[in-house]
Amino acid sequence: VLSRPHKIKTFDCDVRLIGEKELEGYTEVVFLAGISNDPFGDLTSEKIYDPTRDYALRIASICKKMGIKFI
């Protein structure tokens, strides 16, 4: 090993509650949140994809405003 791996700062939270305060100090955000559909459940595409898309767009907008790379 030529060097030690970098420590990565992470946190878990409800994506509906993420704001600028929670993203302070970060240089990149990797968005992994999503709702999985149960094929036997009664979740419609509106209940699955719309909220996930909306949260991703909102967090991406915050990242853009703060100069944070959003992945």
Contact map, one row per residue, 1 for C-alpha under 8 A:
11110000000000000000000000000000000000000000000000000000000000000000000
11110000000000000000000000000000000000000000000000000000000000000000000
11111000000000000000000000000000000000000000000000000000000000000000000
11111100000000000000000000000000000000000000000000000000000000000000000
00111110000000000000000000000000000000000000000000000000000000000000000
00011111000000000000000000000000000000000000000000000000000000000000000
00001111100000000000000000000000000000000000000000000000000000000000000
00000111110000000000000000000000000000000000000000000000000000000000000
00000011111000000000000000000000000000000000000000000000000000000000000
00000001111100000000000000000000000000000000000000000000000000000000000
00000000111110000000000000000000000000000000000000000000000000000000000
00000000011111000000000000000000000000000000000000000000000000000000000
00000000001111101100000000000000000000000000000000000000000000000000000
00000000000111111100000000000000000000000000000000000000000000000000000
00000000000011111100000000000000100000000000000000000010000000000000000
00000000000001111100000000000000000000000000000000000010000000000000000
00000000000011111110000000000000000000000000000000000000000000000000000
00000000000011111111111000000000000000000000000000000000001000000000000
00000000000000001111111000000000000000000000000000000000001001000000000
00000000000000000111111100000000000000000000000000000000000001000100000
00000000000000000111111100000000000000000000000000000000000000000000000
00000000000000000111111100000000000000000000000000000000000000000000000
00000000000000000111111111000000000000000000000000000000000000100000000
00000000000000000001111111000000000000000000000000000000000000000000000
00000000000000000000001111100000000000000000000000000000000000000000000
00000000000000000000001111111000000000000000000000000000000000000001000
00000000000000000000000011111000000000000000000000000000000000000011100
00000000000000000000000001111100000000000000000000000000000000000001111
00000000000000000000000001111110000000000000000000000000000000100001111
00000000000000000000000000011111000000000000000000000000000000000000011
00000000000000000000000000001111100000000000000000000001000000000000011
00000000000000000000000000000111110000000000000000000000000000000000000
00000000000000100000000000000011111000000000000000010000000000000000000
00000000000000000000000000000001111100000000000100010000000000000000000
00000000000000000000000000000000111110000000000110010000000000000000000
00000000000000000000000000000000011111000000000100000000000000000000000
00000000000000000000000000000000001111101010000100000000000000000000000
00000000000000000000000000000000000111111110000000000000000000000000000
00000000000000000000000000000000000011111100000000000000000000000000000
00000000000000000000000000000000000001111100000000000000000000000000000
00000000000000000000000000000000000011111110000000000000000000000000000
00000000000000000000000000000000000001111111000000000000000000000000000
00000000000000000000000000000000000011001111101100000000000000000000000
00000000000000000000000000000000000000000111111100000000000000000000000
00000000000000000000000000000000000000000011111111000000000000000000000
00000000000000000000000000000000000000000001111111100000000000000000000
00000000000000000000000000000000000000000011111111100000000000000000000
00000000000000000000000000000000011110000011111111110000000000000000000
00000000000000000000000000000000001000000000111111111000000000000000000
00000000000000000000000000000000000000000000111111111100000000000000000
00000000000000000000000000000000000000000000011111111110000000000000000
00000000000000000000000000000000111000000000000111111111000000000000000
00000000000000000000000000000000000000000000000011111111100000000000000
00000000000000000000000000000000000000000000000001111111110000000000000
00000000000000110000000000000000000000000000000000111111111000000000000
00000000000000000000000000000010000000000000000000011111111100000000000
00000000000000000000000000000000000000000000000000001111111110000000000
00000000000000000000000000000000000000000000000000000111111111000000000
00000000000000000110000000000000000000000000000000000011111111100000000
00000000000000000000000000000000000000000000000000000001111111110000010
00000000000000000000000000000000000000000000000000000000111111111000000
00000000000000000011000000000000000000000000000000000000011111111100000
00000000000000000000001000001000000000000000000000000000001111111111110
00000000000000000000000000000000000000000000000000000000000111111111110
00000000000000000000000000000000000000000000000000000000000011111111000
00000000000000000001000000000000000000000000000000000000000001111111000
00000000000000000000000000100000000000000000000000000000000000111111100
00000000000000000000000001111000000000000000000000000000000000111111110
00000000000000000000000000111000000000000000000000000000000000110011111
00000000000000000000000000011110000000000000000000000000000100110001111
00000000000000000000000000011110000000000000000000000000000000000000111
